[in-house]
Amino acid sequence: MPQSKTAESYPATHKLAPHLICAGAADAIAFYKRAFGAEEILRIPAGDKILHAALTINGATVMLTALDREAEYRSDEAAEIYLARSGMNPLALYAVLQKMIALGTESASLAQLQKTHPPLDSRMDRIDRRGYGALEPYTARD
């Protein structure tokens, strides 16, 4: 199995190429190989996790990575930027997290989320530290 490839060696990715985040990326790769005949074209390990992998299934590229709690913080930051760029209040994410905290573990899906994601209060703390000022460049309209 190749350890690295150039962008030119990827199959055509002009179609939608999903990027999956899996708690067990290596197990997911093995499953896709057995179930769908996937061909592994790239695997970049990072310790005992998979930093990035690429598979082809019937000519389509599927990319995946191991679940990483830090990724959720990066997703929060990206969500705020997307909200700001679309003209919406970028701090709306903060309100959503507050509502999730208020629900606590009453919801089975929220209880499961808390097993695999950073604590909600920690995510809110990061939003506080980043502050609105960091988002101002994304709110400017021409």
MOKA-V741217 format. One record per run of one state. SS is the DSSP state (@ for helix, = for strand, . for the rest). FROM is the first residue (numbers start at 0). TO is the last residue. If there is no record, write none. Layout:
BEGIN
ss = (SS/SS)
from = (FROM/FROM)
to = (TO/TO)
END
This chain:
BEGIN
ss = (./@/./=/./@/./=/./=/./=/./@/./@/./@/./@/./@/.)
from = (0/6/9/18/22/24/36/38/46/48/57/59/66/68/85/91/103/107/116/119/130/131/139)
to = (5/8/17/21/23/35/37/45/47/56/58/65/67/84/90/102/106/115/118/129/130/138/141)
END
